[in-house]
Amino acid sequence: MKTLNCLLGTALLLIGLATASAQDKTNSTVSIGVYDSRAVAYAHFSSPAHQNALQERIAAAKAAKQSGDEAKFKEYSTALQAEQAQIHRQVFSTAPADDAMAAIKERLPEIQKQAGVVALVSKWDEAALSKYKTATRVDVTDQLVREFIQPTEKQSKTIEGIEKSEPLPLEKCNELVREGKI
């Protein structure tokens, strides 16, 4: 019985090692697209579609205030402030650019295909990156940015500055947002 348990344990260990080895080989032969979520969030915010929607919400807030509808004005104002805080977290820190990625979700499979990658992962998402430890990383930031805007010279410089700078730690960014400093 002892020998049988030992053999069974050895067999399970060998199967586990073989599976782990196969997973490592699989990961090492795949490529993933990585992107700077800060640049993508900036591009999404700067896009004509987002700016038009933002201007409509601002106009609605102004109209509510002018008509004396304080409840509606407060609702719009609160929503606009929350959006601004979220954009600051995304552009100045490492908050995920989920709304930007959702805006182009139909295009993501084609972007992956063009880049030859099996997944798109923010370069700040350590948990997701850990799933692809040995995968080749392909920077797809520019492709994602261009889904939103064809950057002007000024926007290109802003994006370059964003990508060269270290992001604020998320907690520090949240603190600065709460204090109204960004």
C-alpha atoms as one frame of an Amber mdcrd trajectory, in Angstrom:
protein
   0.000   0.000   0.000   2.843   2.351   0.880   4.517   1.619  -2.457   1.271
   2.223  -4.338   0.825   5.614  -2.620   4.414   6.523  -3.433   3.956   5.556
  -7.093   0.678   7.463  -7.284   2.290  10.537  -5.719   5.219  10.368  -8.146
   2.864  10.013 -11.110   0.837  13.039 -10.004   4.017  15.064  -9.539   5.237
  14.138 -13.031   1.863  15.042 -14.552   1.930  18.389 -12.746   5.460  19.136
 -13.964   4.548  18.178 -17.521   1.477  20.435 -17.420   3.484  23.352 -16.036
   6.144  22.811 -18.681   3.503  22.745 -21.419   1.966  25.980 -20.108   5.386
  27.664 -20.063   6.000  26.581 -23.651   2.560  27.844 -24.662   3.118  31.232
 -23.030   6.580  31.583 -24.553   5.214  31.115 -28.075   2.465  33.713 -27.749
   2.587  37.461 -27.944   0.440  39.863 -25.981  -0.310  43.463 -26.777   0.597
  45.831 -23.979  -0.438  49.453 -23.825  -0.039  52.498 -21.645  -3.578  52.938
 -20.364  -2.821  56.571 -19.510  -2.209  57.448 -23.173  -5.276  55.489 -24.257
  -7.456  57.251 -21.668  -6.115  60.630 -22.791  -6.853  59.804 -26.442 -10.371
  58.624 -25.574 -11.030  61.800 -23.579  -9.685  63.918 -26.482 -11.709  62.126
 -29.148 -14.369  64.115 -30.975 -17.053  61.620 -29.910 -16.205  61.980 -26.216
 -15.770  65.747 -26.404 -19.148  66.144 -28.149 -20.874  64.009 -25.514 -19.121
  65.971 -22.764 -20.200  69.305 -24.258 -23.796  68.039 -24.412 -23.691  67.103
 -20.711 -22.183  70.489 -19.817 -24.880  72.277 -21.852 -27.573  70.223 -20.121
 -26.127  71.182 -16.730 -26.093  74.882 -17.698 -29.659  74.656 -18.982 -30.798
  73.028 -15.739 -29.118  75.772 -13.718 -30.602  78.547 -15.869 -34.071  77.037
 -15.595 -33.744  76.864 -11.810 -33.841  73.058 -11.674 -31.300  72.739  -8.866
 -31.840  68.990  -8.425 -31.090  68.296 -12.094 -28.148  70.720 -12.046 -26.694
  69.009  -8.982 -27.143  65.598 -10.649 -25.299  66.739 -13.793 -22.644  68.542
 -11.781 -21.957  65.510  -9.595 -21.703  63.233 -12.638 -19.324  65.632 -14.412
 -17.112  65.907 -11.328 -16.997  62.113 -10.979 -16.050  61.772 -14.646 -13.297
  64.355 -14.267 -11.910  62.552 -11.214 -11.939  59.249 -13.104 -10.140  60.775
 -16.095  -7.492  62.156 -13.727  -7.002  58.698 -12.178  -6.685  57.164 -15.631
  -4.341  59.772 -17.144  -2.155  60.601 -14.132  -2.139  57.196 -12.444  -2.746
  53.553 -13.284  -6.530  53.303 -13.086  -7.708  51.060 -15.926  -8.986  52.750
 -19.078 -12.011  50.451 -19.132 -14.386  53.031 -20.605 -11.950  53.730 -23.446
 -11.511  50.042 -24.196 -15.285  49.516 -24.034 -15.772  52.300 -26.575 -13.768
  50.310 -29.149 -14.660  46.784 -28.046 -15.889  45.818 -31.525 -12.481  46.775
 -32.981 -10.367  44.933 -30.402 -10.334  41.528 -32.172  -9.119  43.182 -35.387
  -6.469  45.176 -33.503  -5.244  41.950 -31.873  -5.172  40.216 -35.243  -3.233
  43.058 -36.884  -0.734  43.117 -34.020  -0.459  39.318 -33.919  -1.321  39.126
 -30.222  -3.656  36.920 -28.191  -4.597  39.546 -25.600  -4.438  43.266 -24.855
  -3.181  44.149 -21.384  -2.387  47.456 -19.711   1.280  47.666 -18.849   0.181
  48.629 -15.327  -2.041  45.555 -14.796   0.385  43.299 -12.940  -2.212  40.597
 -12.239  -3.066  40.206 -15.937   0.577  40.417 -16.988   1.473  37.636 -14.555
  -0.714  35.276 -16.593   1.669  35.799 -19.523   5.049  35.712 -17.773   6.980
  34.333 -20.731   4.918  35.832 -23.546   6.479  38.286 -25.945   5.155  41.780
 -25.349   4.190  43.977 -28.284   3.463  47.660 -27.606   0.066  48.505 -29.132
  -0.375  51.906 -27.476  -0.149  53.826 -30.753  -2.714  51.606 -32.475  -5.168
  52.076 -29.609  -4.593  55.839 -29.470  -5.283  56.081 -33.208  -8.627  54.376
 -32.711  -9.699  57.603 -30.988  -7.639  60.403 -32.518  -5.076  61.190 -35.147
  -2.917  63.164 -32.708  -2.095  66.755 -33.500   1.458  67.878 -32.785   0.344
  69.180 -29.371  -1.500  65.932 -28.554   1.512  63.886 -29.694   3.746  65.832
 -27.324   1.247  65.338 -24.496   1.058  61.595 -25.157   4.861  61.397 -25.341
   5.082  63.205 -21.994   2.523  60.870 -20.454   4.413  57.792 -21.649   7.800
  59.091 -20.452   6.559  60.003 -16.979   6.064  57.644 -14.075   2.420  57.358
 -13.059   1.323  58.597  -9.680   0.577  55.792  -7.257  -3.204  55.343  -7.331
  -3.660  56.213  -3.651  -1.643  59.421  -4.058  -3.715  60.318  -7.123  -6.944
  59.676  -5.210  -5.696  61.935  -2.424  -4.873  64.735  -4.878  -8.284  64.340
  -6.553 -10.048  64.555  -3.169  -8.048  67.696  -2.320  -8.878  69.233  -5.707
  -5.194  69.513  -6.605  -5.593  67.680  -9.906
